[in-house]
Amino acid sequence: MFEKYYNKLEPRDQRHPRLSEIKITGAEFAQLRGRYRSKSRVGVDRAIGLSYDQKCELVLKELDDMKDEIRHMRANVERDLQHHEAIIEEAEMRWVEVCRAVHEFKKDVLKTISKKKGSILATQKVMKYIEDMNRRRDNMKDKLCLKNVSLKVQRKKMLSQLRQKEEVGEALHDVDFQQLKIENAQFLETIEAKNQELIQLKLASGNTLQRLNAYKSKLQRSTEMSIHLDKEILLRNELLEKIESETLQAEEDRAKAEAVNKRLRRQLAEFQVPQVMVYVREKILTGDLEKTIKMWERKVEIAEMTLKGYRKAWNKMKTTNEHLQAICPPGK
């Protein structure tokens, strides 16, 4: 405690070095130790200490310093507590706003989407809701920026007034100076809070833009899927029309087949078996006709073979004449 009090009173450049701060070698330390022992044998040690009044003053000074530290610590703790309470209050307000936004989104958008799934109206409603939210956030950001600028201007104005008072030479009381310090700290805290809120709004705006891009990509995919489904529906309708036409054609064929079947059944019912002698006579005539056909077919084959032989002989004769004409022309 005495060393601490002494360090506070004595300037730093005039302080004597401590024993722990002195760097000596082992031989020098042994030599100093020998000198100290020789002096202790010759001289008489006189203990120099503090009186009770000095000790009491030292303790009171240390007590005052401790009280000041406790007061500063309490002020810092109260300021941190107020800061955290403000953060909690802001978080609660933000939570209320988020709950209200979720409720509005469910009421305005999700019910419409659940009623009309895949419709363009639901998608447009989602896009409009996101654009309105972005517009409101942009307006709030602009307001906070303007308020931040006005607070900075007010701070600069107060600093300029304080500088002017110092230049004029007006004596400020300690209370006024402390009040200005407190107001400056409050303004700085307000500016810092608004800056943090602006950063949060920027982050929220970025997240909203990312969600908007995600919803846009989903909308594009949904549109492409809708176009694909429309094409598929057209193809299925064409296939259905084709199947219906084939079904009608099959019904017509079935009706025709039933008519032919009925006619054949009627003919079968009306058919009468001929007599045996008539059948035998017709069979004999059929055999004679087949023999005649085979004979004429053989005669035709013989005639064709004879015609081929005549054609070969004619071609050979024609070739010989052409060769003779080529060797002996008619003029010669």
C-alpha positions in Angstrom: 0.0 0.0 0.0 2.8 2.4 0.8 4.6 1.5 -2.4 1.4 2.2 -4.4 0.9 5.6 -2.6 4.6 6.5 -3.1 4.3 5.7 -6.9 1.3 8.0 -7.1 3.1 10.9 -5.5 6.5 10.6 -7.2 6.9 11.3 -10.9 7.6 8.3 -13.1 11.0 9.6 -14.4 12.2 10.4 -10.8 11.4 7.0 -9.3 14.2 4.8 -7.8 14.5 1.4 -9.4 13.1 -1.5 -7.6 15.2 -4.4 -6.5 13.4 -6.6 -9.0 14.1 -4.1 -11.8 17.9 -3.9 -11.1 19.9 -6.3 -13.3 23.3 -7.3 -11.8 25.6 -10.3 -12.1 26.2 -13.0 -9.5 29.7 -11.6 -8.6 28.4 -8.1 -8.1 25.5 -9.4 -5.9 28.0 -11.4 -3.7 30.2 -8.3 -3.4 27.3 -6.1 -2.3 26.2 -8.8 0.1 29.7 -8.9 1.7 29.7 -5.1 2.0 26.3 -5.1 3.6 27.4 -7.7 6.1 30.5 -5.7 7.0 28.5 -2.6 7.5 26.0 -4.4 9.6 28.8 -5.6 11.9 30.3 -2.1 12.2 27.3 0.2 12.3 24.0 0.0 14.1 20.8 -0.6 12.1 18.2 2.0 12.6 14.7 1.0 11.5 13.0 3.9 9.7 9.1 3.5 9.6 5.9 5.4 9.3 4.1 7.1 12.2 0.5 6.2 13.1 -0.7 9.5 11.6 1.0 8.8 8.4 -0.3 5.3 8.3 -3.8 6.6 9.0 -3.5 9.2 6.3 -2.2 6.5 3.9 -5.1 4.2 4.7 -7.7 7.0 4.4 -6.2 8.0 1.0 -6.4 4.3 -0.1 -10.0 4.1 1.1 -10.9 7.3 -0.9 -9.3 5.8 -3.9 -11.1 2.6 -3.4 -14.4 4.4 -3.1 -13.7 6.4 -6.3 -12.9 3.1 -8.1 -16.1 1.6 -6.7 -18.1 4.6 -7.8 -16.6 4.5 -11.3 -17.1 0.8 -11.5 -20.8 1.3 -10.4 -21.3 4.0 -13.0 -19.8 1.7 -15.7 -21.9 -1.2 -14.5 -25.0 1.0 -14.5 -24.2 2.3 -18.0 -23.6 -1.3 -19.2 -26.9 -2.3 -17.6 -28.7 0.5 -19.3 -27.1 -0.5 -22.6 -28.1 -4.1 -22.2 -31.6 -3.1 -21.1 -31.9 -1.0 -24.2 -30.6 -3.9 -26.3 -33.2 -6.2 -24.7 -36.0 -3.6 -25.2 -34.9 -3.2 -28.9 -34.9 -7.0 -29.3 -38.4 -7.3 -27.8 -39.6 -4.5 -30.2 -38.0 -6.3 -33.1 -39.6 -9.6 -32.0 -43.0 -7.9 -31.8 -42.4 -6.5 -35.3 -41.3 -9.9 -36.6 -44.4 -11.6 -35.1 -46.6 -8.9 -36.6 -44.9 -9.3 -40.0 -45.3 -13.1 -39.9 -48.9 -12.7 -39.0 -49.5 -10.3 -41.8 -47.6 -12.6 -44.2 -49.7 -15.6 -43.2 -52.9 -13.6 -43.4 -52.2 -11.8 -46.7 -50.1 -14.3 -48.7 -50.1 -17.9 -47.3 -53.9 -18.1 -47.3 -54.1 -17.0 -50.9 -51.3 -19.4 -51.9 -53.1 -22.3 -50.1 -56.3 -21.5 -51.9 -54.7 -21.0 -55.3 -51.7 -23.2 -55.6 -49.5 -22.6 -58.6 -51.5 -19.6 -59.8 -49.8 -16.5 -61.1 -51.9 -14.3 -58.8 -50.4 -16.0 -55.7 -46.9 -15.4 -57.0 -47.6 -11.8 -57.8 -49.0 -11.3 -54.3 -45.8 -12.7 -52.8 -43.7 -10.4 -55.0 -45.8 -7.4 -54.1 -45.5 -8.2 -50.4 -41.7 -8.5 -50.6 -41.5 -5.3 -52.6 -43.6 -3.5 -50.0 -41.5 -4.8 -47.2 -38.3 -3.6 -49.0 -39.9 -0.2 -49.6 -40.8 0.1 -45.9 -37.3 -0.9 -44.9 -35.8 1.6 -47.3 -38.0 4.4 -45.9 -37.0 3.5 -42.4 -33.4 3.4 -43.4 -33.6 6.8 -45.0 -35.3 8.2 -41.9 -32.6 6.8 -39.6 -29.9 8.1 -41.9 -31.5 11.6 -41.7 -31.8 11.3 -37.9 -28.2 10.2 -37.7 -27.1 13.1 -39.8 -29.1 15.5 -37.7 -27.6 14.1 -34.5 -24.1 14.4 -35.9 -24.8 18.0 -36.9 -26.2 18.7 -33.4 -23.0 17.1 -31.9 -20.8 19.2 -34.1 -22.8 22.3 -33.1 -22.4 21.6 -29.4 -18.7 20.9 -29.8 -18.3 24.2 -31.7 -20.2 26.0 -29.0 -18.0 24.4 -26.3 -14.9 25.4 -28.3 -16.1 29.0 -28.6 -16.8 29.1 -24.9 -13.2 27.9 -24.2 -11.8 30.4 -26.7 -13.8 33.3 -25.1 -12.5 32.2 -21.7 -15.7 31.5 -19.9 -15.2 29.3 -16.9 -17.2 26.2 -16.9 -18.2 24.7 -13.6 -17.3 21.1 -12.9 -21.0 20.2 -12.8 -21.6 21.7 -16.3 -18.6 19.9 -17.7 -19.8 16.6 -16.2 -23.3 17.3 -17.6 -21.8 18.0 -21.1 -19.8 14.8 -20.8 -22.9 12.8 -19.9 -24.9 14.4 -22.8 -22.0 13.7 -25.1 -21.9 10.1 -24.0 -25.7 9.8 -24.4 -25.5 11.2 -27.9 -22.6 8.9 -28.7 -24.6 5.9 -27.4 -27.6 7.1 -29.4 -25.5 7.4 -32.6 -23.9 4.0 -32.0 -27.3 2.5 -31.5 -28.7 4.1 -34.6 -25.6 2.9 -36.5 -26.1 -0.6 -35.2 -29.8 -0.4 -36.2 -28.7 0.9 -39.7 -26.3 -2.1 -40.0 -29.1 -4.5 -38.9 -31.4 -2.9 -41.5 -28.8 -3.2 -44.2 -28.3 -6.9 -43.2 -32.1 -7.4 -43.2 -32.3 -5.7 -46.6 -29.5 -8.0 -48.0 -31.3 -11.0 -46.6 -34.5 -9.8 -48.1 -32.8 -9.3 -51.5 -31.4 -12.8 -51.3 -34.9 -14.2 -50.5 -36.3 -12.1 -53.3 -33.8 -13.6 -55.7 -34.6 -17.1 -54.4 -38.3 -16.4 -54.9 -37.6 -15.1 -58.4 -35.7 -18.2 -59.3 -38.5 -20.3 -57.9 -41.0 -18.3 -59.8 -39.0 -18.8 -63.0 -38.8 -22.5 -62.4 -42.5 -22.6 -61.7 -43.2 -20.7 -64.9 -41.1 -23.1 -66.9 -42.8 -26.0 -65.2 -46.2 -24.5 -66.0 -45.2 -24.1 -69.7 -44.0 -27.7 -69.7 -47.2 -28.9 -68.1 -49.3 -26.9 -70.6 -47.4 -28.6 -73.5 -47.9 -31.9 -71.8 -51.6 -31.2 -71.4 -51.9 -30.4 -75.1 -50.1 -33.6 -76.0 -52.3 -35.6 -73.7 -55.4 -34.0 -75.1 -54.3 -34.8 -78.7 -53.6 -38.4 -77.6 -57.0 -38.5 -76.0 -58.7 -37.3 -79.2 -56.7 -39.9 -81.1 -57.7 -42.6 -78.7 -61.4 -41.5 -78.9 -61.2 -41.6 -82.8 -59.6 -45.0 -82.7 -62.3 -46.1 -80.3 -65.0 -44.9 -82.6 -63.3 -46.6 -85.6 -63.0 -49.8 -83.5 -66.8 -49.6 -82.7 -67.5 -49.2 -86.4 -65.3 -52.2 -87.2 -67.0 -54.2 -84.5 -70.4 -53.3 -85.9 -69.3 -54.3 -89.4 -67.8 -57.6 -88.1 -71.0 -58.3 -86.2 -73.0 -57.7 -89.4 -70.7 -60.0 -91.4 -70.9 -62.6 -88.7 -74.7 -62.4 -88.7 -74.7 -62.7 -92.5 -72.4 -65.7 -92.4 -74.4 -67.3 -89.7 -77.5 -66.8 -91.7 -75.8 -68.3 -94.8 -74.6 -71.2 -92.7 -78.1 -71.7 -91.4 -79.5 -71.6 -95.0 -76.7 -73.9 -96.5 -77.8 -77.2 -97.9 -75.4 -80.1 -98.6 -75.4 -81.3 -102.3 -76.1 -84.9 -103.3 -73.2 -87.4 -103.5 -73.4 -88.1 -107.2 -73.4 -84.4 -108.0 -70.4 -84.0 -105.8 -68.6 -86.9 -107.5 -69.4 -85.5 -110.9 -68.1 -82.1 -110.0 -65.0 -83.6 -108.6 -64.3 -85.5 -111.8 -64.8 -82.3 -113.8 -62.4 -80.5 -111.6 -59.7 -83.2 -112.0 -60.1 -83.1 -115.8 -59.8 -79.3 -115.8 -56.7 -79.4 -113.6 -55.1 -82.0 -116.1 -56.0 -79.7 -119.0 -54.5 -76.7 -117.2 -51.3 -78.7 -116.6 -51.1 -79.8 -120.2 -51.5 -76.3 -121.5 -48.9 -75.0 -119.0 -46.4 -77.6 -120.4 -47.2 -76.5 -123.9 -46.6 -72.9 -123.0 -43.3 -73.8 -121.4 -42.3 -75.7 -124.6 -43.3 -72.7 -126.8 -41.4 -70.3 -124.6 -38.3 -72.5 -124.9 -38.7 -72.7 -128.7 -39.1 -68.9 -128.8 -35.9 -68.4 -126.7 -34.0 -70.7 -129.2 -35.3 -68.7 -132.2 -34.4 -65.4 -130.5 -30.8 -66.7 -129.8 -30.5 -67.8 -133.5 -31.8 -64.5 -134.7 -29.4 -62.5 -132.4 -26.5 -64.7 -133.6 -27.4 -64.1 -137.3 -27.8 -60.4 -136.7 -24.4 -60.2 -135.0 -22.8 -62.1 -138.0 -24.3 -59.7 -140.5 -23.1 -56.7 -138.6 -19.6 -58.2 -138.5 -19.7 -58.9 -142.2 -20.9 -55.4 -142.9 -18.1 -54.1 -140.8 -15.5 -56.1 -142.7 -16.9 -55.6 -146.2 -18.9 -52.4 -146.6 -21.6 -52.3 -149.3 -19.8 -49.7 -151.5 -16.8 -51.8 -151.9 
